Amino acid sequence: MKAVAQKLGIGSTETLRKWVRQDQIDSGQRPGTSTEESAQVKAMKKEIAELKRANEILKAAASFFAAELDRPHLRS
């Protein structure tokens, strides 16, 4: 590992070891979370956060408009 890391110009053998380990996971030779699965989870977490923000905005708007409907209006 050390010789290969030096030939590739990688500063740490641990970096190379992690790359090899992740490649084994991605190719199905080793159990674990693949790069694709990790990207999907990240995208889903981002989407969930966006949906939660949108939901809060909608709740606030619904409360505002409900209060407007309850308020007596004067007609001129």
PDB file with SEQRES, HELIX, SHEET and CRYST1 records, atoms N, CA, C and O in Angstrom:
SEQRES   1 A   76  MET LYS ALA VAL ALA GLN LYS LEU GLY ILE GLY SER THR          
SEQRES   2 A   76  GLU THR LEU ARG LYS TRP VAL ARG GLN ASP GLN ILE ASP          
SEQRES   3 A   76  SER GLY GLN ARG PRO GLY THR SER THR GLU GLU SER ALA          
SEQRES   4 A   76  GLN VAL LYS ALA MET LYS LYS GLU ILE ALA GLU LEU LYS          
SEQRES   5 A   76  ARG ALA ASN GLU ILE LEU LYS ALA ALA ALA SER PHE PHE          
SEQRES   6 A   76  ALA ALA GLU LEU ASP ARG PRO HIS LEU ARG SER                  
HELIX    1 AA1 LYS A    2  LEU A    8  1                                   7    
HELIX    2 AA2 THR A   13  ASP A   26  1                                  14    
HELIX    3 AA3 THR A   35  ASP A   70  1                                  36    
CRYST1    1.000    1.000    1.000  90.00  90.00  90.00 P 1           1          
ATOM      1  N   MET A   1       0.821  -1.187   0.000  1.00  0.00           N  
ATOM      2  CA  MET A   1       0.000   0.000   0.000  1.00  0.00           C  
ATOM      3  C   MET A   1       0.872   1.260   0.000  1.00  0.00           C  
ATOM      4  O   MET A   1       0.600   2.221  -0.720  1.00  0.00           O  
ATOM      5  N   LYS A   2       1.908   1.232   0.811  1.00  0.00           N  
ATOM      6  CA  LYS A   2       2.760   2.405   0.924  1.00  0.00           C  
ATOM      7  C   LYS A   2       3.436   2.723  -0.411  1.00  0.00           C  
ATOM      8  O   LYS A   2       3.492   3.883  -0.819  1.00  0.00           O  
ATOM      9  N   ALA A   3       3.945   1.701  -1.084  1.00  0.00           N  
ATOM     10  CA  ALA A   3       4.628   1.905  -2.368  1.00  0.00           C  
ATOM     11  C   ALA A   3       3.655   2.428  -3.427  1.00  0.00           C  
ATOM     12  O   ALA A   3       3.993   3.327  -4.196  1.00  0.00           O  
ATOM     13  N   VAL A   4       2.458   1.868  -3.463  1.00  0.00           N  
ATOM     14  CA  VAL A   4       1.453   2.295  -4.443  1.00  0.00           C  
ATOM     15  C   VAL A   4       1.037   3.736  -4.151  1.00  0.00           C  
ATOM     16  O   VAL A   4       0.906   4.540  -5.074  1.00  0.00           O  
ATOM     17  N   ALA A   5       0.830   4.064  -2.885  1.00  0.00           N  
ATOM     18  CA  ALA A   5       0.444   5.422  -2.508  1.00  0.00           C  
ATOM     19  C   ALA A   5       1.508   6.417  -2.939  1.00  0.00           C  
ATOM     20  O   ALA A   5       1.184   7.494  -3.441  1.00  0.00           O  
ATOM     21  N   GLN A   6       2.785   6.064  -2.747  1.00  0.00           N  
ATOM     22  CA  GLN A   6       3.873   6.950  -3.151  1.00  0.00           C  
ATOM     23  C   GLN A   6       3.914   7.114  -4.674  1.00  0.00           C  
ATOM     24  O   GLN A   6       4.120   8.221  -5.173  1.00  0.00           O  
ATOM     25  N   LYS A   7       3.720   6.021  -5.409  1.00  0.00           N  
ATOM     26  CA  LYS A   7       3.737   6.084  -6.875  1.00  0.00           C  
ATOM     27  C   LYS A   7       2.591   6.936  -7.414  1.00  0.00           C  
ATOM     28  O   LYS A   7       2.742   7.613  -8.431  1.00  0.00           O  
ATOM     29  N   LEU A   8       1.449   6.902  -6.733  1.00  0.00           N  
ATOM     30  CA  LEU A   8       0.294   7.689  -7.160  1.00  0.00           C  
ATOM     31  C   LEU A   8       0.330   9.117  -6.620  1.00  0.00           C  
ATOM     32  O   LEU A   8      -0.496   9.947  -6.998  1.00  0.00           O  
ATOM     33  N   GLY A   9       1.275   9.401  -5.746  1.00  0.00           N  
ATOM     34  CA  GLY A   9       1.391  10.735  -5.181  1.00  0.00           C  
ATOM     35  C   GLY A   9       0.349  11.034  -4.121  1.00  0.00           C  
ATOM     36  O   GLY A   9      -0.009  12.189  -3.889  1.00  0.00           O  
ATOM     37  N   ILE A  10      -0.135   9.974  -3.480  1.00  0.00           N  
ATOM     38  CA  ILE A  10      -1.120  10.126  -2.415  1.00  0.00           C  
ATOM     39  C   ILE A  10      -0.361  10.281  -1.106  1.00  0.00           C  
ATOM     40  O   ILE A  10       0.536   9.495  -0.802  1.00  0.00           O  
ATOM     41  N   GLY A  11      -0.723  11.294  -0.339  1.00  0.00           N  
ATOM     42  CA  GLY A  11       0.011  11.598   0.881  1.00  0.00           C  
ATOM     43  C   GLY A  11      -0.122  10.562   1.979  1.00  0.00           C  
ATOM     44  O   GLY A  11       0.775  10.431   2.812  1.00  0.00           O  
ATOM     45  N   SER A  12      -1.217   9.826   1.999  1.00  0.00           N  
ATOM     46  CA  SER A  12      -1.465   8.911   3.104  1.00  0.00           C  
ATOM     47  C   SER A  12      -1.866   7.525   2.580  1.00  0.00           C  
ATOM     48  O   SER A  12      -2.671   7.412   1.656  1.00  0.00           O  
ATOM     49  N   THR A  13      -1.304   6.494   3.171  1.00  0.00           N  
ATOM     50  CA  THR A  13      -1.710   5.136   2.788  1.00  0.00           C  
ATOM     51  C   THR A  13      -3.149   4.862   3.222  1.00  0.00           C  
ATOM     52  O   THR A  13      -3.840   4.040   2.620  1.00  0.00           O  
ATOM     53  N   GLU A  14      -3.596   5.559   4.274  1.00  0.00           N  
ATOM     54  CA  GLU A  14      -4.972   5.366   4.754  1.00  0.00           C  
ATOM     55  C   GLU A  14      -5.975   5.846   3.707  1.00  0.00           C  
ATOM     56  O   GLU A  14      -7.040   5.248   3.554  1.00  0.00           O  
ATOM     57  N   THR A  15      -5.647   6.914   2.988  1.00  0.00           N  
ATOM     58  CA  THR A  15      -6.512   7.398   1.917  1.00  0.00           C  
ATOM     59  C   THR A  15      -6.671   6.332   0.851  1.00  0.00           C  
ATOM     60  O   THR A  15      -7.787   6.049   0.415  1.00  0.00           O  
ATOM     61  N   LEU A  16      -5.573   5.740   0.429  1.00  0.00           N  
ATOM     62  CA  LEU A  16      -5.614   4.679  -0.573  1.00  0.00           C  
ATOM     63  C   LEU A  16      -6.397   3.477  -0.055  1.00  0.00           C  
ATOM     64  O   LEU A  16      -7.179   2.874  -0.791  1.00  0.00           O  
ATOM     65  N   ARG A  17      -6.186   3.134   1.203  1.00  0.00           N  
ATOM     66  CA  ARG A  17      -6.889   2.005   1.820  1.00  0.00           C  
ATOM     67  C   ARG A  17      -8.405   2.248   1.802  1.00  0.00           C  
ATOM     68  O   ARG A  17      -9.179   1.333   1.519  1.00  0.00           O  
ATOM     69  N   LYS A  18      -8.824   3.487   2.105  1.00  0.00           N  
ATOM     70  CA  LYS A  18     -10.250   3.831   2.084  1.00  0.00           C  
ATOM     71  C   LYS A  18     -10.813   3.735   0.676  1.00  0.00           C  
ATOM     72  O   LYS A  18     -11.935   3.266   0.486  1.00  0.00           O  
ATOM     73  N   TRP A  19     -10.039   4.177  -0.321  1.00  0.00           N  
ATOM     74  CA  TRP A  19     -10.485   4.095  -1.716  1.00  0.00           C  
ATOM     75  C   TRP A  19     -10.690   2.643  -2.139  1.00  0.00           C  
ATOM     76  O   TRP A  19     -11.682   2.305  -2.783  1.00  0.00           O  
ATOM     77  N   VAL A  20      -9.736   1.794  -1.766  1.00  0.00           N  
ATOM     78  CA  VAL A  20      -9.822   0.365  -2.115  1.00  0.00           C  
ATOM     79  C   VAL A  20     -11.034  -0.256  -1.423  1.00  0.00           C  
ATOM     80  O   VAL A  20     -11.794  -1.002  -2.041  1.00  0.00           O  
ATOM     81  N   ARG A  21     -11.208   0.051  -0.155  1.00  0.00           N  
ATOM     82  CA  ARG A  21     -12.341  -0.474   0.607  1.00  0.00           C  
ATOM     83  C   ARG A  21     -13.675  -0.038  -0.030  1.00  0.00           C  
ATOM     84  O   ARG A  21     -14.592  -0.845  -0.179  1.00  0.00           O  
ATOM     85  N   GLN A  22     -13.768   1.241  -0.401  1.00  0.00           N  
ATOM     86  CA  GLN A  22     -14.999   1.737  -1.012  1.00  0.00           C  
ATOM     87  C   GLN A  22     -15.236   1.086  -2.373  1.00  0.00           C  
ATOM     88  O   GLN A  22     -16.377   0.792  -2.727  1.00  0.00           O  
ATOM     89  N   ASP A  23     -14.176   0.861  -3.131  1.00  0.00           N  
ATOM     90  CA  ASP A  23     -14.323   0.176  -4.423  1.00  0.00           C  
ATOM     91  C   ASP A  23     -14.828  -1.250  -4.220  1.00  0.00           C  
ATOM     92  O   ASP A  23     -15.653  -1.728  -4.999  1.00  0.00           O  
ATOM     93  N   GLN A  24     -14.348  -1.928  -3.192  1.00  0.00           N  
ATOM     94  CA  GLN A  24     -14.819  -3.280  -2.900  1.00  0.00           C  
ATOM     95  C   GLN A  24     -16.289  -3.267  -2.514  1.00  0.00           C  
ATOM     96  O   GLN A  24     -17.034  -4.168  -2.898  1.00  0.00           O  
ATOM     97  N   ILE A  25     -16.715  -2.266  -1.767  1.00  0.00           N  
ATOM     98  CA  ILE A  25     -18.129  -2.139  -1.393  1.00  0.00           C  
ATOM     99  C   ILE A  25     -18.964  -1.872  -2.637  1.00  0.00           C  
ATOM    100  O   ILE A  25     -19.999  -2.504  -2.845  1.00  0.00           O  
ATOM    101  N   ASP A  26     -18.506  -0.925  -3.470  1.00  0.00           N  
ATOM    102  CA  ASP A  26     -19.242  -0.560  -4.682  1.00  0.00           C  
ATOM    103  C   ASP A  26     -19.377  -1.726  -5.657  1.00  0.00           C  
ATOM    104  O   ASP A  26     -20.382  -1.839  -6.360  1.00  0.00           O  
ATOM    105  N   SER A  27     -18.362  -2.597  -5.698  1.00  0.00           N  
ATOM    106  CA  SER A  27     -18.399  -3.732  -6.620  1.00  0.00           C  
ATOM    107  C   SER A  27     -19.087  -4.959  -6.022  1.00  0.00           C  
ATOM    108  O   SER A  27     -19.222  -5.984  -6.691  1.00  0.00           O  
ATOM    109  N   GLY A  28     -19.528  -4.855  -4.750  1.00  0.00           N  
ATOM    110  CA  GLY A  28     -20.256  -5.953  -4.122  1.00  0.00           C  
ATOM    111  C   GLY A  28     -19.380  -7.008  -3.485  1.00  0.00           C  
ATOM    112  O   GLY A  28     -19.881  -8.046  -3.051  1.00  0.00           O  
ATOM    113  N   GLN A  29     -18.093  -6.769  -3.421  1.00  0.00           N  
ATOM    114  CA  GLN A  29     -17.169  -7.742  -2.820  1.00  0.00           C  
ATOM    115  C   GLN A  29     -17.131  -7.634  -1.298  1.00  0.00           C  
ATOM    116  O   GLN A  29     -16.634  -8.529  -0.614  1.00  0.00           O  
ATOM    117  N   ARG A  30     -17.653  -6.546  -0.785  1.00  0.00           N  
ATOM    118  CA  ARG A  30     -17.587  -6.293   0.651  1.00  0.00           C  
ATOM    119  C   ARG A  30     -18.905  -5.644   1.077  1.00  0.00           C  
ATOM    120  O   ARG A  30     -19.450  -4.838   0.324  1.00  0.00           O  
ATOM    121  N   PRO A  31     -19.434  -5.969   2.258  1.00  0.00           N  
ATOM    122  CA  PRO A  31     -20.677  -5.335   2.702  1.00  0.00           C  
ATOM    123  C   PRO A  31     -20.434  -3.881   3.115  1.00  0.00           C  
ATOM    124  O   PRO A  31     -19.347  -3.512   3.561  1.00  0.00           O  
ATOM    125  N   GLY A  32     -21.465  -3.084   2.954  1.00  0.00           N  
ATOM    126  CA  GLY A  32     -21.365  -1.686   3.367  1.00  0.00           C  
ATOM    127  C   GLY A  32     -22.241  -0.813   2.488  1.00  0.00           C  
ATOM    128  O   GLY A  32     -22.945  -1.306   1.607  1.00  0.00           O  
ATOM    129  N   THR A  33     -22.190   0.474   2.735  1.00  0.00           N  
ATOM    130  CA  THR A  33     -22.988   1.437   1.977  1.00  0.00           C  
ATOM    131  C   THR A  33     -22.209   1.868   0.741  1.00  0.00           C  
ATOM    132  O   THR A  33     -21.104   2.402   0.834  1.00  0.00           O  
ATOM    133  N   SER A  34     -22.816   1.623  -0.421  1.00  0.00           N  
ATOM    134  CA  SER A  34     -22.141   1.977  -1.673  1.00  0.00           C  
ATOM    135  C   SER A  34     -22.162   3.487  -1.877  1.00  0.00           C  
ATOM    136  O   SER A  34     -22.924   4.208  -1.233  1.00  0.00           O  
ATOM    137  N   THR A  35     -21.317   3.943  -2.778  1.00  0.00           N  
ATOM    138  CA  THR A  35     -21.257   5.362  -3.109  1.00  0.00           C  
ATOM    139  C   THR A  35     -22.612   5.844  -3.621  1.00  0.00           C  
ATOM    140  O   THR A  35     -23.063   6.934  -3.268  1.00  0.00           O  
ATOM    141  N   GLU A  36     -23.256   5.030  -4.454  1.00  0.00           N  
ATOM    142  CA  GLU A  36     -24.564   5.383  -5.013  1.00  0.00           C  
ATOM    143  C   GLU A  36     -25.619   5.493  -3.909  1.00  0.00           C  
ATOM    144  O   GLU A  36     -26.407   6.439  -3.889  1.00  0.00           O  
ATOM    145  N   GLU A  37     -25.631   4.526  -2.998  1.00  0.00           N  
ATOM    146  CA  GLU A  37     -26.594   4.556  -1.893  1.00  0.00           C  
ATOM    147  C   GLU A  37     -26.358   5.772  -1.005  1.00  0.00           C  
ATOM    148  O   GLU A  37     -27.306   6.415  -0.555  1.00  0.00           O  
ATOM    149  N   SER A  38     -25.109   6.076  -0.761  1.00  0.00           N  
ATOM    150  CA  SER A  38     -24.770   7.224   0.066  1.00  0.00           C  
ATOM    151  C   SER A  38     -25.255   8.520  -0.587  1.00  0.00           C  
ATOM    152  O   SER A  38     -25.774   9.404   0.095  1.00  0.00           O  
ATOM    153  N   ALA A  39     -25.085   8.631  -1.901  1.00  0.00           N  
ATOM    154  CA  ALA A  39     -25.548   9.814  -2.627  1.00  0.00           C  
ATOM    155  C   ALA A  39     -27.070   9.911  -2.589  1.00  0.00           C  
ATOM    156  O   ALA A  39     -27.623  11.004  -2.464  1.00  0.00           O  
ATOM    157  N   GLN A  40     -27.751   8.762  -2.698  1.00  0.00           N  
ATOM    158  CA  GLN A  40     -29.212   8.760  -2.644  1.00  0.00           C  
ATOM    159  C   GLN A  40     -29.715   9.206  -1.277  1.00  0.00           C  
ATOM    160  O   GLN A  40     -30.665   9.983  -1.186  1.00  0.00           O  
ATOM    161  N   VAL A  41     -29.087   8.721  -0.223  1.00  0.00           N  
ATOM    162  CA  VAL A  41     -29.485   9.098   1.143  1.00  0.00           C  
ATOM    163  C   VAL A  41     -29.280  10.602   1.338  1.00  0.00           C  
ATOM    164  O   VAL A  41     -30.132  11.282   1.911  1.00  0.00           O  
ATOM    165  N   LYS A  42     -28.148  11.115   0.860  1.00  0.00           N  
ATOM    166  CA  LYS A  42     -27.869  12.546   0.982  1.00  0.00           C  
ATOM    167  C   LYS A  42     -28.919  13.366   0.243  1.00  0.00           C  
ATOM    168  O   LYS A  42     -29.409  14.366   0.768  1.00  0.00           O  
ATOM    169  N   ALA A  43     -29.267  12.948  -0.973  1.00  0.00           N  
ATOM    170  CA  ALA A  43     -30.273  13.662  -1.767  1.00  0.00           C  
ATOM    171  C   ALA A  43     -31.640  13.598  -1.085  1.00  0.00           C  
ATOM    172  O   ALA A  43     -32.373  14.586  -1.071  1.00  0.00           O  
ATOM    173  N   MET A  44     -31.981  12.450  -0.527  1.00  0.00           N  
ATOM    174  CA  MET A  44     -33.270  12.305   0.143  1.00  0.00           C  
ATOM    175  C   MET A  44     -33.338  13.171   1.404  1.00  0.00           C  
ATOM    176  O   MET A  44     -34.377  13.768   1.685  1.00  0.00           O  
ATOM    177  N   LYS A  45     -32.254  13.243   2.157  1.00  0.00           N  
ATOM    178  CA  LYS A  45     -32.220  14.083   3.352  1.00  0.00           C  
ATOM    179  C   LYS A  45     -32.403  15.546   2.968  1.00  0.00           C  
ATOM    180  O   LYS A  45     -33.104  16.288   3.656  1.00  0.00           O  
ATOM    181  N   LYS A  46     -31.775  15.963   1.868  1.00  0.00           N  
ATOM    182  CA  LYS A  46     -31.921  17.334   1.391  1.00  0.00           C  
ATOM    183  C   LYS A  46     -33.367  17.606   0.991  1.00  0.00           C  
ATOM    184  O   LYS A  46     -33.922  18.654   1.319  1.00  0.00           O  
ATOM    185  N   GLU A  47     -33.971  16.658   0.281  1.00  0.00           N  
ATOM    186  CA  GLU A  47     -35.356  16.815  -0.152  1.00  0.00           C  
ATOM    187  C   GLU A  47     -36.301  16.884   1.048  1.00  0.00           C  
ATOM    188  O   GLU A  47     -37.231  17.690   1.061  1.00  0.00           O  
ATOM    189  N   ILE A  48     -36.067  16.051   2.043  1.00  0.00           N  
ATOM    190  CA  ILE A  48     -36.899  16.057   3.253  1.00  0.00           C  
ATOM    191  C   ILE A  48     -36.795  17.412   3.948  1.00  0.00           C  
ATOM    192  O   ILE A  48     -37.805  17.954   4.396  1.00  0.00           O  
ATOM    193  N   ALA A  49     -35.591  17.960   4.040  1.00  0.00           N  
ATOM    194  CA  ALA A  49     -35.413  19.267   4.678  1.00  0.00           C  
ATOM    195  C   ALA A  49     -36.169  20.347   3.906  1.00  0.00           C  
ATOM    196  O   ALA A  49     -36.802  21.213   4.510  1.00  0.00           O  
ATOM    197  N   GLU A  50     -36.105  20.298   2.573  1.00  0.00           N  
ATOM    198  CA  GLU A  50     -36.830  21.271   1.753  1.00  0.00           C  
ATOM    199  C   GLU A  50     -38.339  21.125   1.937  1.00  0.00           C  
ATOM    200  O   GLU A  50     -39.054  22.123   2.027  1.00  0.00           O  
ATOM    201  N   LEU A  51     -38.818  19.899   1.993  1.00  0.00           N  
ATOM    202  CA  LEU A  51     -40.249  19.666   2.187  1.00  0.00           C  
ATOM    203  C   LEU A  51     -40.713  20.140   3.562  1.00  0.00           C  
ATOM    204  O   LEU A  51     -41.814  20.676   3.692  1.00  0.00           O  
ATOM    205  N   LYS A  52     -39.891  19.949   4.578  1.00  0.00           N  
ATOM    206  CA  LYS A  52     -40.239  20.430   5.920  1.00  0.00           C  
ATOM    207  C   LYS A  52     -40.342  21.950   5.936  1.00  0.00           C  
ATOM    208  O   LYS A  52     -41.253  22.508   6.548  1.00  0.00           O  
ATOM    209  N   ARG A  53     -39.395  22.626   5.254  1.00  0.00           N  
ATOM    210  CA  ARG A  53     -39.453  24.093   5.187  1.00  0.00           C  
ATOM    211  C   ARG A  53     -40.716  24.540   4.454  1.00  0.00           C  
ATOM    212  O   ARG A  53     -41.402  25.461   4.898  1.00  0.00           O  
ATOM    213  N   ALA A  54     -41.021  23.891   3.339  1.00  0.00           N  
ATOM    214  CA  ALA A  54     -42.222  24.244   2.577  1.00  0.00           C  
ATOM    215  C   ALA A  54     -43.476  24.007   3.422  1.00  0.00           C  
ATOM    216  O   ALA A  54     -44.411  24.807   3.386  1.00  0.00           O  
ATOM    217  N   ASN A  55     -43.496  22.922   4.169  1.00  0.00           N  
ATOM    218  CA  ASN A  55     -44.635  22.610   5.028  1.00  0.00           C  
ATOM    219  C   ASN A  55     -44.831  23.686   6.097  1.00  0.00           C  
ATOM    220  O   ASN A  55     -45.960  24.088   6.377  1.00  0.00           O  
ATOM    221  N   GLU A  56     -43.736  24.148   6.691  1.00  0.00           N  
ATOM    222  CA  GLU A  56     -43.824  25.206   7.706  1.00  0.00           C  
ATOM    223  C   GLU A  56     -44.364  26.497   7.089  1.00  0.00           C  
ATOM    224  O   GLU A  56     -45.169  27.191   7.709  1.00  0.00           O  
ATOM    225  N   ILE A  57     -43.927  26.818   5.882  1.00  0.00           N  
ATOM    226  CA  ILE A  57     -44.422  28.017   5.196  1.00  0.00           C  
ATOM    227  C   ILE A  57     -45.917  27.884   4.936  1.00  0.00           C  
ATOM    228  O   ILE A  57     -46.674  28.831   5.147  1.00  0.00           O  
ATOM    229  N   LEU A  58     -46.340  26.712   4.481  1.00  0.00           N  
ATOM    230  CA  LEU A  58     -47.764  26.492   4.209  1.00  0.00           C  
ATOM    231  C   LEU A  58     -48.599  26.560   5.484  1.00  0.00           C  
ATOM    232  O   LEU A  58     -49.708  27.095   5.469  1.00  0.00           O  
ATOM    233  N   LYS A  59     -48.083  26.030   6.574  1.00  0.00           N  
ATOM    234  CA  LYS A  59     -48.802  26.103   7.855  1.00  0.00           C  
ATOM    235  C   LYS A  59     -48.964  27.554   8.291  1.00  0.00           C  
ATOM    236  O   LYS A  59     -50.035  27.958   8.745  1.00  0.00           O  
ATOM    237  N   ALA A  60     -47.898  28.332   8.150  1.00  0.00           N  
ATOM    238  CA  ALA A  60     -47.954  29.741   8.536  1.00  0.00           C  
ATOM    239  C   ALA A  60     -48.951  30.495   7.658  1.00  0.00           C  
ATOM    240  O   ALA A  60     -49.715  31.319   8.159  1.00  0.00           O  
ATOM    241  N   ALA A  61     -48.951  30.224   6.376  1.00  0.00           N  
ATOM    242  CA  ALA A  61     -49.886  30.886   5.460  1.00  0.00           C  
ATOM    243  C   ALA A  61     -51.324  30.497   5.791  1.00  0.00           C  
ATOM    244  O   ALA A  61     -52.218  31.344   5.781  1.00  0.00           O  
ATOM    245  N   ALA A  62     -51.546  29.221   6.083  1.00  0.00           N  
ATOM    246  CA  ALA A  62     -52.901  28.761   6.420  1.00  0.00           C  
ATOM    247  C   ALA A  62     -53.386  29.441   7.697  1.00  0.00           C  
ATOM    248  O   ALA A  62     -54.546  29.842   7.786  1.00  0.00           O  
ATOM    249  N   SER A  63     -52.512  29.570   8.674  1.00  0.00           N  
ATOM    250  CA  SER A  63     -52.895  30.246   9.927  1.00  0.00           C  
ATOM    251  C   SER A  63     -53.224  31.709   9.666  1.00  0.00           C  
ATOM    252  O   SER A  63     -54.197  32.234  10.208  1.00  0.00           O  
ATOM    253  N   PHE A  64     -52.431  32.357   8.853  1.00  0.00           N  
ATOM    254  CA  PHE A  64     -52.663  33.762   8.534  1.00  0.00           C  
ATOM    255  C   PHE A  64     -54.015  33.953   7.862  1.00  0.00           C  
ATOM    256  O   PHE A  64     -54.795  34.821   8.254  1.00  0.00           O  
ATOM    257  N   PHE A  65     -54.290  33.133   6.842  1.00  0.00           N  
ATOM    258  CA  PHE A  65     -55.548  33.286   6.116  1.00  0.00           C  
ATOM    259  C   PHE A  65     -56.746  32.863   6.959  1.00  0.00           C  
ATOM    260  O   PHE A  65     -57.829  33.430   6.813  1.00  0.00           O  
ATOM    261  N   ALA A  66     -56.575  31.893   7.827  1.00  0.00           N  
ATOM    262  CA  ALA A  66     -57.664  31.497   8.723  1.00  0.00           C  
ATOM    263  C   ALA A  66     -57.990  32.644   9.677  1.00  0.00           C  
ATOM    264  O   ALA A  66     -59.159  32.906   9.960  1.00  0.00           O  
ATOM    265  N   ALA A  67     -56.969  33.319  10.166  1.00  0.00           N  
ATOM    266  CA  ALA A  67     -57.185  34.458  11.058  1.00  0.00           C  
ATOM    267  C   ALA A  67     -57.878  35.586  10.304  1.00  0.00           C  
ATOM    268  O   ALA A  67     -58.725  36.278  10.870  1.00  0.00           O  
ATOM    269  N   GLU A  68     -57.534  35.777   9.055  1.00  0.00           N  
ATOM    270  CA  GLU A  68     -58.180  36.824   8.236  1.00  0.00           C  
ATOM    271  C   GLU A  68     -59.671  36.517   8.055  1.00  0.00           C  
ATOM    272  O   GLU A  68     -60.498  37.428   8.075  1.00  0.00           O  
ATOM    273  N   LEU A  69     -60.008  35.249   7.881  1.00  0.00           N  
ATOM    274  CA  LEU A  69     -61.406  34.873   7.702  1.00  0.00           C  
ATOM    275  C   LEU A  69     -62.219  35.071   8.975  1.00  0.00           C  
ATOM    276  O   LEU A  69     -63.406  35.390   8.919  1.00  0.00           O  
ATOM    277  N   ASP A  70     -61.571  34.881  10.123  1.00  0.00           N  
ATOM    278  CA  ASP A  70     -62.259  35.036  11.417  1.00  0.00           C  
ATOM    279  C   ASP A  70     -62.441  36.506  11.797  1.00  0.00           C  
ATOM    280  O   ASP A  70     -63.322  36.829  12.594  1.00  0.00           O  
ATOM    281  N   ARG A  71     -61.636  37.383  11.247  1.00  0.00           N  
ATOM    282  CA  ARG A  71     -61.677  38.793  11.597  1.00  0.00           C  
ATOM    283  C   ARG A  71     -62.865  39.469  10.921  1.00  0.00           C  
ATOM    284  O   ARG A  71     -63.079  39.295   9.722  1.00  0.00           O  
ATOM    285  N   PRO A  72     -63.634  40.237  11.682  1.00  0.00           N  
ATOM    286  CA  PRO A  72     -64.763  40.928  11.049  1.00  0.00           C  
ATOM    287  C   PRO A  72     -64.266  42.028  10.102  1.00  0.00           C  
ATOM    288  O   PRO A  72     -63.349  42.782  10.428  1.00  0.00           O  
ATOM    289  N   HIS A  73     -64.880  42.099   8.950  1.00  0.00           N  
ATOM    290  CA  HIS A  73     -64.482  43.089   7.958  1.00  0.00           C  
ATOM    291  C   HIS A  73     -65.587  44.145   7.818  1.00  0.00           C  
ATOM    292  O   HIS A  73     -66.773  43.818   7.783  1.00  0.00           O  
ATOM    293  N   LEU A  74     -65.186  45.380   7.741  1.00  0.00           N  
ATOM    294  CA  LEU A  74     -66.120  46.485   7.558  1.00  0.00           C  
ATOM    295  C   LEU A  74     -66.243  46.792   6.080  1.00  0.00           C  
ATOM    296  O   LEU A  74     -65.239  46.925   5.381  1.00  0.00           O  
ATOM    297  N   ARG A  75     -67.472  46.904   5.604  1.00  0.00           N  
ATOM    298  CA  ARG A  75     -67.670  47.238   4.195  1.00  0.00           C  
ATOM    299  C   ARG A  75     -68.035  48.704   4.096  1.00  0.00           C  
ATOM    300  O   ARG A  75     -68.814  49.217   4.900  1.00  0.00           O  
ATOM    301  N   SER A  76     -67.468  49.377   3.104  1.00  0.00           N  
ATOM    302  CA  SER A  76     -67.788  50.785   2.956  1.00  0.00           C  
ATOM    303  C   SER A  76     -68.852  51.012   1.939  1.00  0.00           C  
ATOM    304  O   SER A  76     -69.239  52.154   1.695  1.00  0.00           O  
TER     305      SER A  76                                                      
END                                                                             
